Amino acid sequence: MERLLDEAGADSRRLRHALALVCDGQWWTLAGLVRETATSRRTVEALLRELTLERKGDAFRVPLTHTPDYQHLIALAPPPEDPVAHLLPHYAAVLDRLEGLVAGAPRARHTLDHVAATPETVLRRALLLGARFWLPGSRLLCVGDHDLTSLAVKLVHPETDVTVADVDERILAYIDEQGLGVRTHWADLRLGLPSSVRDHDLALTDPPYTPEGVGLFVARAAEAVKDGGRILLAYGAGERTPMLALKVQRALMDLNLTYEAIYPDFNRYFGAEAIGSAADLYILRPTTKTRPAVTSRLSRQTTAIYTQGPQSVESAQSTPSAPVEALQGFEPDLLVGDWPKELGQSRVRLSTWLSKPYAAAPGRVAIALSPGLEAALPRVLLATRASHVRVVGSGLPPLPGVLAAVYEPGAGGDVLDAVRLPQPDGEAASVLRRILDNGHAKLANTWREALIAVAREQGTTLTKNEARALIAEAAPWAEGLTPLDAPLHRLSSLPEAVARTVTSLTTTT
């Protein structure tokens, strides 16, 4: 043991801390000791191999009769003070609530590099935000939120305006189910950030821990904050891999961000034992040179940002463009996404397709969805009014029911043909169709104008304020959303909500 500690040198403090814990009489599991000490599993295992341990199931400790042998080796002082540890006892009820919320959350998806933060971690994030910044009336954006930090902030600081942008429909639905007033937007950050989630005071993100993933998520966070805003980043690399941390910090420096603070090992996780089940918390401030750097960074963005799955960094070189054979019997006017260069049709990037309406009006469009981008399928169809769209991908999911108001889909699988339906009869159906036909427009604005038009056809008058009131009562979530960034569970509830506002027209007018 002395030899192991001598070899570790100044960094032996983390080993001495772990030694102190296994000598204190408590029973520890390997995962618990890794998380408590913020030390990688390999390093903790190296320590445990030098000890004689007694065991109880999966738990272990140094026998009480042996602990005096190690007293001269353990760290006499604890790790650095947690900046908000003194606040935790005042929020025991909130921590209880968060434990239930985290336990009931959708399961992690390894293809999205999900690793759940502990309930105490998300509470401490909320407490640190309140300790460092003035939150009443401030706007916070969670750039991805599998950890449910948004719910912790609303529980501790309900006066804060909190928004979540995430690609995982399950997370968005779960957050909305809690009824805490968090705004939710669907966003695949590889393809863009919705224009409706700009001008925030603060942004917080816990991204995939690759240089590509951290660089992308922080760049999107920088897009979302206004001048003078701050970005909070959770990132950890483990004590054995400093080169990984260097690559990530270079990606941050390329964005011309200043480091206001780094809180070591602030975040703890259920998993990620290779990095000690822990991550630092960075507080970053954009400079006047950040926005040009962000624009340059995003112009080079690829979709491979994860450590696993079809969009892993390792698979970046092996992802082919869509096959020409997929266009057999279909002559597109426009190609969207990654298609072979020999095709002569006009083409547009997928991110551009989703960010703004295409200037021309193509009748037939072919869209390539790379593996891992299947969640964008409903959005790429809502982004156009083309009469016939062919989407080519891998194992494309079925279309959500609400799109049956717009398209008649063909067979799914790797090729999906969607033929646009004629305009429907009926007032409610026509209002719904008008909303879905304007995918890039503010949903509530299109809905309002459609209701006013229906009232005019009925020979009555409906003011804008009256139309807004009807929409706010039927769908209070609609303000600020477009059909493209509305979560699917919101879009699915749209037909019923639209019908309710049309039915209410008679009473209102």
C-alpha positions in Angstrom: 0.0 0.0 0.0 2.8 2.4 0.8 4.4 1.6 -2.6 1.1 2.3 -4.4 0.7 5.7 -2.6 4.3 6.7 -3.2 3.9 6.0 -7.0 0.8 8.2 -7.1 2.7 11.1 -5.6 0.7 14.3 -5.1 -2.3 12.6 -6.7 -2.4 10.0 -3.9 -4.8 12.2 -2.0 -7.8 10.6 -3.8 -6.4 7.1 -3.0 -5.9 8.1 0.7 -9.5 9.4 0.7 -10.8 6.0 -0.5 -8.6 4.2 2.0 -10.0 6.4 4.8 -13.6 5.4 3.7 -13.0 1.7 3.6 -11.3 1.9 7.1 -14.2 3.8 8.7 -16.3 0.8 9.5 -18.9 1.4 6.9 -19.8 -1.2 4.1 -19.0 0.0 0.6 -19.9 -1.2 -2.9 -17.4 -0.6 -5.7 -19.8 1.7 -7.5 -20.5 3.7 -4.3 -16.8 4.1 -3.5 -16.0 5.2 -7.0 -18.8 7.8 -6.9 -17.9 9.0 -3.4 -14.3 9.5 -4.2 -14.7 10.7 -7.8 -11.9 8.3 -8.7 -11.9 6.0 -11.7 -12.9 2.3 -11.3 -9.5 1.1 -12.4 -7.7 3.3 -9.8 -10.1 2.1 -7.0 -9.6 -1.5 -8.0 -5.9 -1.1 -7.8 -6.2 0.2 -4.3 -8.6 -2.7 -3.2 -6.2 -5.3 -4.6 -3.6 -4.2 -2.0 -6.1 -4.6 0.9 -7.4 -7.5 2.9 -11.1 -7.0 2.9 -14.1 -8.6 4.6 -17.3 -8.9 2.5 -21.0 -8.9 2.9 -22.7 -9.7 -0.4 -21.4 -7.0 -2.8 -20.2 -4.8 0.0 -16.8 -4.7 1.6 -14.6 -3.0 4.2 -11.3 -3.3 5.9 -11.8 -5.5 9.0 -12.0 -3.3 12.1 -9.1 -5.1 13.7 -6.9 -4.1 10.7 -7.8 -0.4 10.4 -5.1 0.8 12.9 -2.5 -0.5 10.5 -3.5 2.2 7.9 -4.1 5.3 10.0 -0.7 6.8 9.1 -1.6 6.5 5.4 -5.1 8.0 5.2 -5.9 11.6 4.3 -6.5 13.5 7.5 -8.5 16.3 5.7 -11.6 15.8 3.6 -11.8 16.8 -0.1 -12.3 20.5 -0.9 -15.6 22.0 0.5 -18.7 21.7 -1.6 -19.8 25.3 -2.4 -23.5 24.5 -1.6 -23.2 21.7 1.0 -24.3 24.0 3.7 -27.6 24.6 1.9 -28.6 20.9 1.4 -30.2 20.3 4.9 -32.7 23.1 4.1 -34.0 21.2 1.0 -34.6 17.7 2.4 -38.2 17.7 1.0 -37.0 18.8 -2.4 -34.4 16.0 -2.4 -37.1 13.5 -1.6 -39.2 14.7 -4.5 -36.2 14.6 -6.8 -35.3 11.0 -5.8 -38.8 10.0 -6.9 -38.6 11.9 -10.1 -35.2 10.5 -11.1 -36.3 7.0 -10.2 -39.4 7.3 -12.4 -37.6 8.9 -15.4 -37.3 7.1 -18.8 -34.4 4.7 -19.0 -31.1 5.9 -20.3 -30.3 5.4 -24.0 -26.8 4.4 -24.6 -26.8 5.7 -28.2 -27.4 9.2 -26.7 -24.6 8.7 -24.1 -27.1 9.0 -21.3 -25.7 8.6 -17.7 -28.1 9.7 -15.0 -26.9 12.3 -12.4 -27.8 11.6 -8.8 -30.8 13.5 -7.3 -28.4 15.3 -5.0 -26.4 16.5 -8.0 -29.3 18.1 -9.8 -30.4 19.7 -6.5 -26.9 21.1 -6.0 -26.9 22.5 -9.5 -30.1 24.3 -8.8 -28.7 25.6 -5.5 -25.4 26.8 -7.1 -27.4 28.6 -9.8 -29.3 30.5 -7.1 -26.2 31.2 -5.1 -24.2 32.6 -8.0 -26.9 34.3 -10.1 -30.1 36.2 -9.5 -32.8 33.9 -10.8 -36.1 35.7 -10.3 -37.2 36.6 -13.8 -34.1 35.1 -15.4 -34.4 32.7 -18.4 -32.5 29.3 -18.2 -32.1 26.9 -21.1 -31.2 23.3 -20.4 -29.4 22.1 -23.5 -30.5 18.5 -23.2 -31.9 17.4 -19.8 -31.9 13.7 -19.3 -30.7 14.5 -15.7 -33.9 16.6 -15.0 -32.1 19.6 -13.8 -34.9 21.7 -15.1 -37.3 20.2 -12.6 -34.8 20.8 -9.7 -34.5 24.5 -10.7 -38.3 24.9 -10.8 -38.7 23.2 -7.4 -36.1 25.4 -5.8 -36.6 28.6 -7.8 -40.1 28.5 -9.2 -39.9 32.1 -10.4 -37.3 31.2 -13.0 -38.3 30.8 -16.6 -36.9 27.3 -17.5 -36.9 25.8 -21.0 -35.6 22.4 -22.2 -34.4 21.5 -25.7 -33.9 17.8 -26.1 -34.0 15.2 -28.9 -35.5 12.5 -26.6 -39.3 12.6 -26.9 -39.7 10.5 -23.7 -37.8 13.1 -21.6 -39.8 16.0 -23.0 -43.1 14.2 -22.2 -41.9 13.2 -18.7 -40.9 16.7 -17.9 -44.3 18.1 -19.1 -46.1 15.4 -17.0 -44.8 16.9 -13.8 -46.7 20.2 -14.3 -44.0 22.4 -13.0 -44.1 25.0 -15.8 -41.0 24.0 -17.7 -41.2 24.8 -21.4 -40.2 21.9 -23.7 -38.9 22.0 -27.3 -37.8 19.2 -29.5 -34.3 19.8 -30.9 -31.6 17.6 -32.5 -28.6 19.9 -31.8 -26.7 18.3 -34.7 -29.3 19.8 -37.0 -29.9 23.1 -35.3 -31.3 25.1 -32.4 -34.9 26.3 -32.6 -35.1 30.0 -33.1 -37.7 30.1 -30.3 -35.0 29.2 -27.6 -32.7 32.1 -28.1 -32.0 35.1 -25.8 -31.6 33.3 -22.5 -29.6 34.6 -19.5 -28.2 31.2 -18.6 -27.7 27.8 -20.3 -26.8 24.5 -18.7 -25.6 21.4 -20.4 -24.3 17.9 -19.6 -23.3 16.7 -23.1 -21.7 13.6 -24.6 -18.2 13.5 -23.3 -16.4 13.6 -26.7 -14.6 16.8 -28.0 -17.2 16.8 -30.8 -20.2 16.4 -28.4 -19.0 19.0 -25.9 -18.1 21.4 -28.7 -21.5 21.1 -30.3 -23.6 21.4 -27.1 -21.6 24.3 -25.8 -21.8 26.1 -29.2 -25.6 25.7 -29.2 -25.7 27.0 -25.6 -23.6 30.0 -26.8 -26.2 30.6 -29.6 -28.9 30.5 -27.0 -27.5 33.0 -24.4 -27.6 36.8 -24.9 -24.7 39.1 -24.3 -23.5 38.9 -20.7 -25.0 35.4 -20.3 -23.3 32.3 -18.8 -23.0 28.7 -19.8 -22.7 25.9 -17.2 -21.1 22.8 -18.4 -20.7 19.4 -16.7 -17.7 17.5 -18.0 -15.3 14.9 -16.6 -12.4 12.9 -18.0 -11.0 10.9 -15.1 -7.6 11.1 -13.5 -6.0 8.6 -15.9 -6.9 10.4 -19.2 -5.7 14.1 -19.0 -5.4 14.1 -22.8 -9.1 13.7 -23.2 -9.7 16.7 -21.0 -7.1 18.7 -23.0 -9.0 17.9 -26.3 -12.3 19.1 -24.8 -10.8 22.2 -23.3 -9.2 23.0 -26.7 -12.7 22.8 -28.2 -13.9 25.2 -25.6 -11.0 27.6 -26.2 -11.8 27.5 -30.0 -15.2 29.0 -29.1 -13.4 32.0 -27.4 -15.0 31.4 -24.0 -13.5 32.5 -20.7 -13.5 30.2 -17.7 -15.0 32.0 -14.7 -14.9 28.9 -12.4 -14.3 25.1 -12.4 -15.8 23.2 -9.5 -13.9 19.9 -9.3 -16.0 16.7 -9.1 -19.2 18.7 -8.6 -21.4 16.2 -10.5 -21.9 12.6 -9.5 -23.6 9.9 -11.6 -25.1 6.4 -11.5 -22.5 4.9 -13.8 -19.6 6.4 -15.8 -17.2 4.6 -13.5 -14.3 5.0 -16.0 -14.3 8.7 -15.0 -15.0 8.1 -11.3 -18.8 8.6 -11.7 -18.0 12.3 -11.5 -17.6 15.4 -13.6 -16.4 19.0 -13.0 -18.8 21.9 -13.3 -17.5 24.7 -15.6 -18.9 28.2 -15.6 -18.1 29.8 -19.0 -18.7 33.3 -20.3 -18.9 34.2 -24.0 -16.8 37.0 -25.3 -17.3 39.4 -28.2 -15.4 36.8 -30.3 -17.5 33.9 -29.4 -20.4 34.3 -31.9 -18.1 34.3 -35.0 -16.3 31.3 -33.5 -19.6 29.5 -33.0 -20.6 30.2 -36.6 -17.3 28.8 -37.9 -17.5 25.7 -35.6 -21.1 24.9 -36.6 -20.2 25.2 -40.3 -17.9 22.2 -39.9 -20.3 20.2 -37.7 -20.8 16.5 -38.4 -23.5 14.4 -36.9 -21.1 11.9 -35.2 -20.7 13.1 -31.6 -21.4 10.1 -29.3 -19.2 7.4 -27.9 -21.5 4.6 -28.9 -24.1 3.7 -31.5 -24.6 4.7 -35.2 -23.6 8.3 -34.5 -20.4 7.5 -32.6 -17.3 9.4 -33.4 -15.6 6.1 -34.4 -18.3 5.5 -37.1 -18.0 9.0 -38.6 -15.9 7.7 -41.5 -18.0 4.7 -42.3 -21.4 6.4 -42.7 -22.2 6.3 -46.4 -24.5 8.7 -48.3 -27.9 7.6 -49.3 -27.9 5.0 -52.1 -28.9 6.1 -55.6 -31.0 3.0 -55.9 -33.4 4.4 -53.4 -34.5 6.9 -56.0 -35.6 4.3 -58.5 -38.9 5.3 -60.0 -38.8 8.7 -58.3 -37.5 11.8 -60.0 -36.9 14.4 -57.2 -36.8 18.2 -57.9 -34.7 18.6 -54.8 -32.3 16.5 -52.7 -32.1 17.1 -48.9 -29.3 15.7 -46.8 -26.3 13.5 -47.8 -26.7 12.2 -51.4 -24.0 11.0 -53.8 -22.3 13.9 -55.6 -23.0 12.5 -59.1 -26.7 13.3 -58.7 -27.4 16.5 -60.6 -30.5 17.9 -58.8 -30.4 20.9 -56.6 -29.6 20.0 -53.0 -29.8 21.5 -49.5 -28.3 20.5 -46.1 -30.7 18.9 -43.7 -30.0 21.5 -41.0 -30.9 24.3 -43.5 -34.1 22.4 -44.5 -35.2 22.4 -40.8 -34.1 26.0 -40.0 -36.1 28.0 -42.6 -38.6 27.5 -45.4 -37.0 26.5 -48.7 -37.2 29.5 -51.1 -38.6 27.5 -54.1 -41.6 25.2 -54.2 -40.4 21.8 -55.2 -43.1 19.2 -56.1 -41.0 16.1 -55.3 -38.4 16.0 -52.6 -35.9 13.2 -51.6 -34.6 13.4 -48.1 -31.7 11.3 -46.7 -31.7 10.6 -43.0 -28.4 9.2 -41.7 -28.5 6.4 -39.1 -29.2 8.0 -35.7 -31.3 10.9 -37.1 -34.6 9.0 -37.3 -36.2 11.1 -34.6 -36.2 14.0 -37.2 -38.6 12.1 -39.6 -41.8 13.9 -38.6 -40.0 17.3 -38.7 -38.4 16.8 -42.2 -41.9 16.1 -43.5 -43.5 19.1 -41.7 -40.8 21.4 -43.2 -42.2 21.2 -46.7 -45.4 21.5 -48.7 -44.1 19.3 -51.5 -46.7 17.0 -53.1 -44.6 13.9 -52.8 -41.7 13.3 -50.4 -39.4 10.2 -50.3 -37.4 9.7 -47.1 -34.5 7.3 -47.2 -33.0 6.0 -43.9 -32.4 2.9 -41.9 -35.4 1.4 -40.1 -37.5 4.5 -40.3 -40.1 4.7 -37.5 -43.9 4.9 -38.3 -45.3 8.4 -38.7 -47.2 9.8 -35.7 -50.9 9.8 -36.1 -51.2 13.6 -36.3 -49.4 13.6 -39.7 -52.3 11.6 -41.2 -53.9 15.0 -41.5 -51.2 15.9 -44.1 -49.8 12.8 -45.7 -50.8 9.4 -46.9 -47.7 7.3 -46.1 -46.5 4.3 -48.1 -44.6 1.4 -46.8 -41.9 2.1 -44.2 -38.6 0.3 -43.5 -35.7 2.0 -45.2 -37.7 4.0 -47.8 -40.9 6.0 -46.9 -43.0 7.6 -49.5 -45.4 10.3 -48.2 -48.0 11.8 -50.6 -49.6 15.0 -49.6 -53.4 14.9 -49.2 -55.7 17.5 -50.6 -57.1 20.2 -48.4 -59.7 18.7 -46.0 -63.4 19.7 -45.5 -64.6 20.8 -42.2 -63.6 23.8 -40.0 -61.5 22.0 -37.4 -59.7 19.9 -40.0 -58.9 23.0 -42.1 -57.5 24.8 -39.1 -55.3 21.8 -38.1 -54.1 21.5 -41.7 -53.2 25.2 -41.9 -51.1 24.8 -38.7 -49.3 21.7 -40.0 -48.8 23.3 -43.4 -46.7 26.1 -41.8 -44.1 24.1 -40.0 -41.6 26.9 -39.6 -44.2 29.4 -38.3 -45.2 30.1 -34.7 -48.0 27.5 -34.1 -50.1 29.9 -32.0 -50.0 32.7 -34.6 -51.1 30.4 -37.4 -53.8 28.9 -35.2 -55.0 32.4 -34.3 -55.3 33.6 -37.9 -57.0 30.3 -38.9 -59.7 30.8 -36.2 -60.2 34.4 -37.3 -60.7 33.2 -40.9 -63.2 30.5 -39.8 -65.2 33.1 -37.9 -65.2 35.4 -40.9 -66.6 32.6 -43.0 -69.3 32.1 -40.4 -70.3 35.7 -40.8 -69.0 36.8 -37.4 -66.0 38.7 -36.0 -63.3 37.3 -33.8 -60.6 39.6 -32.5 -57.0 38.6 -32.1 -57.2 38.8 -28.4 -60.3 36.6 -28.4 -58.6 34.1 -30.6 -55.5 34.1 -28.3 -57.7 33.5 -25.3 -59.3 30.4 -26.9 -55.9 29.0 -27.8 -54.4 29.7 -24.3 -57.3 27.8 -22.7 -57.2 24.8 -25.1 -53.4 24.6 -25.4 -51.4 26.8 -22.9 -48.2 25.1 -24.1 -48.6 26.4 -27.7 -47.1 29.9 -27.2 -43.6 30.1 -28.7 -43.6 26.7 -30.4 -43.5 25.9 -34.1 -44.8 22.5 -35.4 -41.1 21.6 -36.1 -39.9 22.0 -32.5 -43.1 21.0 -30.7 -42.7 17.7 -28.8 -44.7 14.8 -30.4 -46.9 14.5 -27.4 -48.0 18.1 -27.9 -48.5 17.6 -31.6 -50.6 14.5 -30.9 -52.9 16.5 -28.6 -53.3 19.2 -31.3 -56.3 17.8 -33.2 -58.5 17.7 -30.0 -57.3 21.1 -28.9 -58.0 22.7 -32.3 -61.5 21.1 -32.4 -62.2 22.6 -28.9 -61.3 26.1 -30.1 -63.5 25.8 -33.2 -66.4 24.5 -31.1 -65.9 27.5 -28.8 -66.1 30.0 -31.7 -69.9 30.2 -31.5 -69.9 31.1 -27.8 -67.1 33.6 -28.1 -68.5 35.4 -31.2 
